[in-house]
Amino acid sequence: MPIRGIRGAIDLKRNSRKEIQNCTQELLQAMVSRNRIKPENIAAAFFTATPDLTADFPAYAARNLGWSNVPMMCNQELDVRGGMKRVIRILLLVNTTLSQKAIRHQ
């Protein structure tokens, strides 16, 4: 079964633990649902957050969804002048029979 990448992004209203948890879970659930992915088929998850999001790790949101066996990594986005504020981005690497063209990014 090939590995495919699924990307997603979400804007947050504020830098709070609750907002980071809720928005990250919302995005993860949408990405998985849209692509009919089971957590056991997720090879890895990469999370990035803009430099203004410091209240929590986005990966904790996935752990709270029960993704205890998925390897995860959090990183900070580049601090580019004029860049978007309060954004979490996710790249899921998944084992799937979906073609690359059939993947639905969020």
C-alpha positions in Angstrom: 0.0 0.0 0.0 1.5 3.4 -1.0 2.1 6.2 1.5 0.4 9.5 0.7 0.6 12.9 2.2 -2.5 14.8 3.3 -2.1 18.4 4.3 -4.4 20.8 6.2 -4.3 24.2 7.9 -6.5 26.0 10.3 -6.6 29.6 11.7 -7.0 30.1 15.4 -8.6 33.1 17.1 -6.3 33.2 20.1 -3.2 31.7 21.6 -4.7 29.4 24.3 -4.3 25.8 25.2 -8.1 25.2 24.7 -8.1 26.9 21.2 -5.0 24.9 20.1 -6.5 21.6 21.3 -9.9 22.2 19.8 -8.8 23.6 16.5 -6.2 20.9 16.0 -8.7 18.1 16.7 -11.2 19.7 14.4 -8.7 19.8 11.6 -7.4 16.2 12.2 -11.0 14.8 12.3 -11.9 16.6 9.0 -8.7 15.3 7.3 -9.3 11.7 8.4 -13.0 11.8 7.6 -12.6 13.3 4.2 -10.1 10.7 3.2 -11.6 7.7 5.1 -8.3 7.2 7.0 -8.1 4.9 10.1 -5.6 6.0 12.8 -3.7 2.7 12.5 -2.9 3.6 8.8 -1.2 6.9 9.8 2.5 6.5 9.4 3.4 9.9 10.9 2.0 13.3 11.7 3.9 16.6 11.4 2.5 19.7 13.0 3.7 23.3 12.5 2.5 26.4 14.4 3.2 30.0 13.7 5.6 31.6 16.2 2.7 33.3 18.0 1.1 30.0 19.1 3.0 29.1 22.3 0.2 27.8 24.7 0.4 24.1 23.8 1.7 21.5 21.5 -0.7 20.6 18.6 0.4 16.9 18.8 -1.2 16.7 22.3 -4.6 17.1 20.5 -3.9 14.0 18.5 -2.8 12.1 21.5 -6.1 13.1 23.2 -7.9 11.6 20.2 -6.3 8.3 21.0 -3.5 8.4 18.5 -1.1 6.8 21.0 1.0 4.8 18.4 1.4 7.5 15.7 4.9 9.1 15.5 4.5 12.9 15.7 6.6 15.9 15.6 5.8 19.6 16.3 7.8 22.4 14.6 7.6 26.2 14.4 6.8 27.8 11.1 9.2 30.3 9.6 8.7 33.8 11.0 8.2 35.5 7.7 7.4 39.2 7.7 3.8 39.7 6.6 3.0 36.0 7.1 -0.3 34.7 8.4 -0.8 34.7 12.2 -2.1 32.0 14.5 -2.1 29.1 12.0 -1.5 25.4 12.6 -0.6 23.2 9.6 -0.6 19.5 9.5 1.0 16.9 7.2 -0.3 13.4 7.7 1.6 10.6 6.0 -0.8 7.7 5.6 -0.9 4.2 4.1 -3.8 4.2 1.7 -5.1 2.8 -1.5 -6.3 6.3 -2.6 -4.4 7.7 -5.6 -2.5 11.0 -5.1 -5.2 12.7 -7.2 -8.0 11.4 -5.0 -6.5 12.8 -1.7 -8.6 15.6 -0.4 -6.6 18.2 1.4 -8.2 20.4 4.1 
